[in-house]
């Protein structure tokens, strides 16, 4: 006689329903987490741009002081690149473009609509 006829076989594999539940839970978690990651990235880019604008303004003021320029003077990029080590300049992390403005005005970014203002 065969003894195994009366016993049920137990399987250690996952069922399709269990796998579908796990995938659904992961999907729900991703739908909650993804907007938070996007918001954190946008906020970090905005803060980095504001810091760059402040650095450009301080550098511009230093250039004006060292060269005895009036408050209506506007430095060229090449004139303040020296303060950043030759050809290096701060860049907007959102791929915006900086405009230096006159000494009595703050520099601006083309991404000002995203909060990139000093």
QUIDA-V984060 format. One record per residue. RES is the residue in three letters. PHI is phi in whole degrees, 0 to 359 (999 if undefined). OMEGA is omega as a letter, one per 20 degrees, with the letter a starting at -180 (999 if undefined). Layout:
<<RES & PHI & OMEGA> <RES & PHI & OMEGA>>
This chain:
<<UNK & 999 & r> <UNK & 266 & a> <UNK & 281 & a> <UNK & 275 & a> <UNK & 293 & a> <UNK & 273 & a> <UNK & 265 & r> <UNK & 272 & r> <UNK & 275 & r> <UNK & 258 & a> <UNK & 248 & r> <UNK & 262 & a> <UNK & 277 & r> <UNK & 278 & r> <UNK & 274 & a> <UNK & 298 & r> <UNK & 296 & r> <UNK & 296 & r> <UNK & 295 & r> <UNK & 296 & r> <UNK & 294 & r> <UNK & 298 & r> <UNK & 297 & r> <UNK & 295 & r> <UNK & 296 & r> <UNK & 297 & r> <UNK & 298 & r> <UNK & 295 & r> <UNK & 297 & r> <UNK & 293 & r> <UNK & 293 & r> <UNK & 276 & a> <UNK & 282 & a> <UNK & 301 & r> <UNK & 299 & r> <UNK & 293 & r> <UNK & 294 & r> <UNK & 295 & r> <UNK & 296 & r> <UNK & 296 & r> <UNK & 295 & r> <UNK & 298 & r> <UNK & 295 & r> <UNK & 296 & r> <UNK & 295 & r> <UNK & 297 & a> <UNK & 294 & r> <UNK & 295 & r> <UNK & 294 & r> <UNK & 297 & r> <UNK & 295 & r> <UNK & 296 & r> <UNK & 297 & r> <UNK & 296 & r> <UNK & 295 & r> <UNK & 297 & r> <UNK & 295 & r> <UNK & 296 & r> <UNK & 293 & r> <UNK & 297 & r> <UNK & 295 & r> <UNK & 296 & r> <UNK & 301 & a> <UNK & 296 & r> <UNK & 293 & a> <UNK & 293 & a> <UNK & 254 & r> <UNK & 51 & a> <UNK & 267 & r> <UNK & 287 & a> <UNK & 292 & r> <UNK & 270 & a> <UNK & 287 & r> <UNK & 233 & a> <UNK & 286 & r> <UNK & 272 & r> <UNK & 303 & a> <UNK & 298 & a> <UNK & 286 & r> <UNK & 258 & r> <UNK & 298 & r> <UNK & 302 & a> <UNK & 289 & a> <UNK & 258 & r> <UNK & 95 & r> <UNK & 91 & a> <UNK & 261 & a> <UNK & 280 & r> <UNK & 215 & r> <UNK & 297 & r> <UNK & 234 & r> <UNK & 287 & r> <UNK & 293 & r> <UNK & 264 & r> <UNK & 66 & r> <UNK & 278 & a> <UNK & 241 & r> <UNK & 268 & r> <UNK & 239 & a> <UNK & 287 & a> <UNK & 69 & r> <UNK & 285 & a> <UNK & 297 & a> <UNK & 272 & r> <UNK & 233 & r> <UNK & 285 & r> <UNK & 295 & a> <UNK & 235 & r> <UNK & 237 & r> <UNK & 290 & r> <UNK & 264 & a> <UNK & 300 & r> <UNK & 295 & r> <UNK & 270 & a> <UNK & 95 & a> <UNK & 273 & r> <UNK & 229 & a> <UNK & 273 & 999>>
